[in-house]
Amino acid sequence: MIGTSRWRRTFVTLLAVPLVAALGACASADDNSSDGDSAAAPAASQAANEKTASELRLGYFANVTHATPLVGMQEGIYAKALGDTKIKTAIFNAGPAAIEALTAGSIDAAYLGPNPAINGFVKSNGSLLRIVAGATSGGAALVVKPGINSAADLKGKKIATPQLGGTQDVALRAWLAKNNLKVPVTGKGDVSIINTENATTLQQFQDGNIDGAWLPEPWSSRLVQEAGAKVLVDEKTLWPAGKFVTTHLVVSQKFLSQYPATVKALLEGQVETTAWIKANPDKAKADINTQIEKETSKPIAQPILDSAFANIEVTDDPIASSLKQSAQNAVDAGLLDAPDLSKIYDLSLLDEVLEEKGQPAVDAAGLGV
């Protein structure tokens, strides 16, 4: 199901699987590894004494909201931090596809949004993954045709999201529900939600086949600047202080249990990359564009890149409180039963790295190991 035979600089095309589909057993990093649930202690207590993996398979998206891995790979920061561990990358269009790959054992870790992580955790009874760090806040919006000025104007319209059960899909469904528009998971609703890849969404909007889309950057900016859309909802306006998790880093529990030292090295690379991006924003934008061009064969126009980059905040904080609300939004949308998210986070290694760099620990909102 998951065509991942080609890795670095290869776009992985995956068949979208509905969020409500049950996920299989936890992926294994090694046939002889023990199950992640057997490790009761946080990973930080093990990292110093554990062996490192020979290879780390990392998934992420060719989106501006995945600035951290894009820059970290382009600058060689991740490779340096991982040392002798070879890093292989896989590119995904949306979070549910990355979770499928994690479940199948095709990847060991992935940058993705909150709702796919929640679903993967819940459907595996907590055995599939741990969230080990944040990555990005902000950078998502509902963009629509110029004649649409309110939620009420969306009745009878077609709105796109990258994938059913993805972070933007859930955000759209939650917002429509709060505005008294019914959108069932199956069957006809007040608004038709179309799940398409981001590049297809741009073309569909330009062709007049859809009326808008809830998208991550740079795609929301592309629809505005290239296709004449306008922003109806900047998602930042829906969250306290404008902060919400758009992207965080998840790791297979089996890989984390067997190779905590490797995960810590990855986090060291991420924390260094986060600081580097903040200190070098113009170079970071260039790196993002270089990586996106490598993965998609087409760079982002500079005005779009500038707009998209301005709409995100890179952060190692997973903003765990927003994850709780994202989970509730999925429940309200009928995509998820009320979940038990206890122990979905293991921030022990991240806190260890932050402490070593003189930075404060981050909060798991009561959902840590």
Secondary structure, DSSP 8 states (H G I E B T S, - for coil): -B--S--TT-B--B----TTS---S---SSTT---GGG--S-THHHHTTS---SEEEEEEESSGGGHHHHHHHHTTHHHHHHTTSEEEEEEESSHHHHHHHHHHTS-SEEEE-HHHHHHHHHHTTT-SEEEEEEEEEE-EEEEE-TT--SSGGGTT-EEEESSTTSHHHHHHHHHHHHTT----SSS--SSEEEE--HHHHHHHHHTTS-SEEEEETTHHHHHHHHH--EEEEEGGGGSGGG--EEEEEEEEHHHHHH-HHHHHHHHHHHHHHHHHHHH-HHHHHHHHHHHHHHHHS----HHHHHHHHHTEEE-S---HHHHHHHHHHHHHTTSS-----TT-B--HHHHHHHHHTT------TT-B-
